[in-house]
Amino acid sequence: MWEQYAMKDQLQIINGKKAPDLIIINAEYLHSIYKKWVTGNIWVAGDRIVYAGKEMPAVTEGAEIVNAAGKKIVSGYIEPHVHPFQLYNPRTFADYAARLGTTTFISDNMVLFMSLDNATSFSILDQFNELPFSFYWWARFDSQTVLQNEAELYNPASIKEWIERPEVLLGGELTGWPRLMAGDPDMLASVQATKQAGKKVEGHFPGASERTLTRMKLLGADGDHEAMTVEEVEARLLHGYAVTLRHSSIRPDLPHLLKGIVDKELDVFDHLMMTTDGSTPSFHIDGVVDKCIRVALEAGVPPIDVYQMASYNVARYYDMTDLHGIIATGRYATLNFLEDEYNPVPTDVLSKGQWLKRDGQSTAPFPAIDWSFVDKFAPDFNLEEKDFIFDSPLGIEMVNDVITKPYTVTIDMTVEKLADDHDESFLMLVDRNGKWRVNTLIKGFATTVQGFASSYSNTGDIILIGKDKKEMLNAFHEIKRIGGGMVLYEKGTIVATLPLAIGGGLSAEPVETLIVQELALKKALTERGHTHGDAVYTFLFLQSTHLPYIRITQVGLFDVMKNEVIIPVTER
């Protein structure tokens, strides 16, 4: 981990021949092994704690000395289940989260895996590793949709290259677990490669029965983050799963889960973690893992247990306590300074030995990441009148933000504009290269949205929704003009725009700016009859076949439960 010259310098500090870079005196810090607050001094050299204890270094000349009297110090928070591509990009989200104390991400690799070859993806990972932040990753085994080139893209050899990367800690999440349970050889090979590498496998088992949990444990699953009731938490713990409790924009389950655990007096906090599970930007207006900590404290969980859930428990589970989760010799110098243990937002943040926040003020933003490897969103085709033919007798009805069901279309689809006195709209998925399209109707999205276009989707293909075919076309032209994003069009005028300059799927803006843009877009949709909670998730999950019951995919309208195409794509 550390070069020989660095370790020699660190030993020189211990031997009294050299001063540390930073000395934190009068530090009252949480020791994760003793599970109690201890007082001492913390010596830092570069990005590493070289000593934490009662002693002061023999040489202090030239060192920065910080008096932490009156503060509580805890390890930097770890987000164990991050989808860092929810409009924000990994760098901007990490920069935002770090100022609030979340200094480590364990992240989904799906967008990188689906968009880039492995060599290019790994070069981007190398850039992330240079930031004053700790990035770790998962290796996906499936696309959570139906791709035209699924077998070619998600092949065991390519997945194994990810598994072999040192910053990849787990395989999964297993959205395609029915394939694994059915004996799919590629899925089995990827799970086995992960286990042989000594890494974890994360499940995705919403509503799973005890029988399913048992079978998936035997097939290699180690953890799961899909418990929605305290009984489901208990079932997962019973079978030896690591349980991550979720608090997200579409599943804010953490308060009632923790209340149930506290009420039942279950002594299981050492085996729990917490995640915001890829929430959209505006959910984070009041925090990231610090938000989860606040919920846990309000639920009556003892503070030390709460902070262990936010750091040490994650580090122990993923076998990285040599670097994270403990304020002790040899670990990363990643520390959060708190006014007290009941306010998880730090006044000061030290990450890998660099100050990200001092006296309540953020330091300089993270260095830029080179995203030029990602193809620009620049479709070289136009939609024509014949593309707006809708004749599918079967449509998609929204049950909530992400669950859908089929319904029989009874309205006249040959008209140029649908009436505003019902909640049915035209829906199109268009190949981003213009080779095919899927046309149907969607019920329950909105009542008066005239034209909406999004280059943000599960696969990077283009989603068009609206009552008015002309306004849908206008919105399509506008996302082409701005290089990708989301656009709402009405009466020949742009109502709301959210640019996504990185490949048409990710924003280059700081998260604070992105939150404002997202809220404006959602407000405009709500004013036009959108009644669900998180429209951004709808655009992402319209193609996601790990949820019931009907999806619009690259192969056509797809019945998830029957695992079959209902209406195939139309070639252009």
HUQUINOR-V294348 format. One record per residue. N is the residue number from 1. PHI is phi in whole degrees, -180 to 180 (999 if undefined). Layout:
N,PHI + N,PHI
//
This chain:
1,999 + 2,-100 + 3,-67 + 4,-60 + 5,-64 + 6,-68 + 7,-66 + 8,-64 + 9,-63 + 10,-65 + 11,-67 + 12,-62 + 13,-66 + 14,-64 + 15,-81 + 16,77 + 17,-101 + 18,-152 + 19,-88 + 20,-66 + 21,-76 + 22,-142 + 23,-125 + 24,-102 + 25,-102 + 26,54 + 27,-86 + 28,-99 + 29,-128 + 30,-82 + 31,-93 + 32,-71 + 33,-84 + 34,-73 + 35,56 + 36,-155 + 37,-81 + 38,-124 + 39,-118 + 40,-178 + 41,-124 + 42,-118 + 43,-103 + 44,-126 + 45,-128 + 46,61 + 47,-101 + 48,-126 + 49,-78 + 50,-95 + 51,-164 + 52,-141 + 53,174 + 54,-79 + 55,-81 + 56,-108 + 57,-67 + 58,-68 + 59,-115 + 60,-123 + 61,-62 + 62,88 + 63,-80 + 64,-78 + 65,-116 + 66,-118 + 67,-90 + 68,-96 + 69,-56 + 70,87 + 71,-110 + 72,-109 + 73,-117 + 74,-130 + 75,-64 + 76,-56 + 77,-74 + 78,-116 + 79,-93 + 80,-86 + 81,-151 + 82,-108 + 83,-104 + 84,-85 + 85,-129 + 86,-91 + 87,76 + 88,-71 + 89,-111 + 90,-56 + 91,-67 + 92,-68 + 93,-70 + 94,-63 + 95,-60 + 96,-66 + 97,-65 + 98,-63 + 99,-69 + 100,-103 + 101,102 + 102,-89 + 103,-113 + 104,-140 + 105,-117 + 106,-113 + 107,-117 + 108,-69 + 109,-100 + 110,-58 + 111,-64 + 112,-63 + 113,-65 + 114,-82 + 115,-100 + 116,-132 + 117,-73 + 118,-62 + 119,-60 + 120,-69 + 121,-58 + 122,-67 + 123,-67 + 124,-72 + 125,-58 + 126,-62 + 127,-66 + 128,-61 + 129,-66 + 130,-85 + 131,-77 + 132,-77 + 133,-160 + 134,-108 + 135,-105 + 136,-127 + 137,-140 + 138,-104 + 139,-115 + 140,-72 + 141,-105 + 142,-153 + 143,-91 + 144,56 + 145,-146 + 146,-117 + 147,-101 + 148,-69 + 149,-119 + 150,-55 + 151,-64 + 152,-68 + 153,-75 + 154,-93 + 155,-103 + 156,-56 + 157,-66 + 158,-68 + 159,-64 + 160,-62 + 161,-60 + 162,-68 + 163,-57 + 164,-79 + 165,-69 + 166,-67 + 167,-88 + 168,-92 + 169,-104 + 170,-158 + 171,-107 + 172,119 + 173,-72 + 174,-84 + 175,-68 + 176,-96 + 177,-60 + 178,-60 + 179,-65 + 180,-63 + 181,-67 + 182,-83 + 183,91 + 184,-55 + 185,-66 + 186,-69 + 187,-64 + 188,-61 + 189,-64 + 190,-70 + 191,-63 + 192,-64 + 193,-63 + 194,-66 + 195,-67 + 196,-65 + 197,-80 + 198,75 + 199,-114 + 200,-85 + 201,-124 + 202,-99 + 203,-84 + 204,-147 + 205,-123 + 206,-65 + 207,69 + 208,-66 + 209,-75 + 210,-61 + 211,-63 + 212,-65 + 213,-60 + 214,-64 + 215,-63 + 216,-70 + 217,-65 + 218,-66 + 219,-85 + 220,122 + 221,-70 + 222,-107 + 223,-142 + 224,-157 + 225,-122 + 226,-105 + 227,-65 + 228,-113 + 229,-135 + 230,-66 + 231,-65 + 232,-70 + 233,-60 + 234,-62 + 235,-64 + 236,-68 + 237,-65 + 238,-57 + 239,-95 + 240,84 + 241,-78 + 242,-78 + 243,-114 + 244,-107 + 245,-87 + 246,-105 + 247,-141 + 248,-127 + 249,-67 + 250,-110 + 251,-138 + 252,-81 + 253,-85 + 254,-55 + 255,-58 + 256,-76 + 257,-65 + 258,-68 + 259,-60 + 260,-64 + 261,-67 + 262,-65 + 263,-62 + 264,-85 + 265,55 + 266,-82 + 267,-89 + 268,-128 + 269,-62 + 270,-66 + 271,-116 + 272,-120 + 273,-130 + 274,-136 + 275,-146 + 276,-96 + 277,47 + 278,67 + 279,-69 + 280,-75 + 281,-52 + 282,-68 + 283,-63 + 284,-92 + 285,-60 + 286,-120 + 287,130 + 288,-121 + 289,-67 + 290,-59 + 291,-67 + 292,-64 + 293,-60 + 294,-61 + 295,-60 + 296,-66 + 297,-63 + 298,-67 + 299,-80 + 300,95 + 301,-74 + 302,-56 + 303,-53 + 304,-62 + 305,-62 + 306,-63 + 307,-69 + 308,-65 + 309,-61 + 310,-90 + 311,-150 + 312,-61 + 313,-59 + 314,-67 + 315,-61 + 316,-67 + 317,-61 + 318,-91 + 319,56 + 320,-134 + 321,-72 + 322,-72 + 323,-122 + 324,-131 + 325,87 + 326,-133 + 327,-90 + 328,-162 + 329,-52 + 330,91 + 331,-87 + 332,-59 + 333,-81 + 334,-126 + 335,-135 + 336,-112 + 337,-98 + 338,-113 + 339,-63 + 340,-164 + 341,-71 + 342,-96 + 343,-124 + 344,-77 + 345,-81 + 346,-72 + 347,-80 + 348,-140 + 349,-130 + 350,-112 + 351,-129 + 352,50 + 353,81 + 354,-112 + 355,-76 + 356,-102 + 357,-154 + 358,-134 + 359,52 + 360,83 + 361,-114 + 362,-71 + 363,-84 + 364,-61 + 365,-61 + 366,-61 + 367,-58 + 368,-69 + 369,-105 + 370,-81 + 371,-98 + 372,-67 + 373,-67 + 374,-83 + 375,-60 + 376,-68 + 377,-81 + 378,-149 + 379,-57 + 380,-103 + 381,-134 + 382,-119 + 383,-86 + 384,-118 + 385,-57 + 386,-69 + 387,-71 + 388,-99 + 389,-91 + 390,-119 + 391,-141 + 392,-74 + 393,-76 + 394,-119 + 395,-121 + 396,-109 + 397,-107 + 398,-81 + 399,-85 + 400,-151 + 401,-55 + 402,-127 + 403,-94 + 404,-130 + 405,-145 + 406,-75 + 407,-145 + 408,-88 + 409,-79 + 410,-119 + 411,-84 + 412,-73 + 413,-97 + 414,-84 + 415,-74 + 416,-77 + 417,-143 + 418,-84 + 419,-70 + 420,-93 + 421,-94 + 422,-145 + 423,-108 + 424,-100 + 425,-138 + 426,-69 + 427,-137 + 428,-133 + 429,-115 + 430,-120 + 431,-55 + 432,-65 + 433,-101 + 434,78 + 435,-86 + 436,-155 + 437,-151 + 438,-130 + 439,-116 + 440,-158 + 441,-117 + 442,-122 + 443,-110 + 444,97 + 445,-78 + 446,-168 + 447,-106 + 448,-131 + 449,-74 + 450,-84 + 451,-150 + 452,-136 + 453,-132 + 454,-142 + 455,-91 + 456,-88 + 457,-159 + 458,-61 + 459,-111 + 460,85 + 461,-81 + 462,-101 + 463,-105 + 464,-123 + 465,-137 + 466,167 + 467,-89 + 468,-120 + 469,-61 + 470,-66 + 471,-72 + 472,-63 + 473,-66 + 474,-60 + 475,-65 + 476,-61 + 477,-60 + 478,-72 + 479,-68 + 480,-65 + 481,-64 + 482,-89 + 483,82 + 484,108 + 485,145 + 486,-126 + 487,-138 + 488,-111 + 489,-119 + 490,-160 + 491,53 + 492,73 + 493,-129 + 494,-77 + 495,-93 + 496,-152 + 497,-137 + 498,-130 + 499,-71 + 500,-130 + 501,-74 + 502,-92 + 503,67 + 504,81 + 505,-123 + 506,-130 + 507,-84 + 508,-95 + 509,-82 + 510,-58 + 511,-60 + 512,-59 + 513,-69 + 514,-62 + 515,-59 + 516,-61 + 517,-65 + 518,-66 + 519,-63 + 520,-65 + 521,-65 + 522,-64 + 523,-63 + 524,-64 + 525,-67 + 526,-61 + 527,-63 + 528,-110 + 529,95 + 530,-81 + 531,-108 + 532,-84 + 533,-83 + 534,-143 + 535,-62 + 536,-60 + 537,-66 + 538,-61 + 539,-63 + 540,-73 + 541,-97 + 542,-58 + 543,-103 + 544,-85 + 545,-88 + 546,-89 + 547,-126 + 548,-77 + 549,-125 + 550,-138 + 551,-135 + 552,-103 + 553,-131 + 554,-68 + 555,-106 + 556,129 + 557,-72 + 558,-123 + 559,-90 + 560,-66 + 561,-68 + 562,-91 + 563,55 + 564,-148 + 565,-80 + 566,-89 + 567,-133 + 568,-74 + 569,-65 + 570,-105 + 571,-71 + 572,-104
//
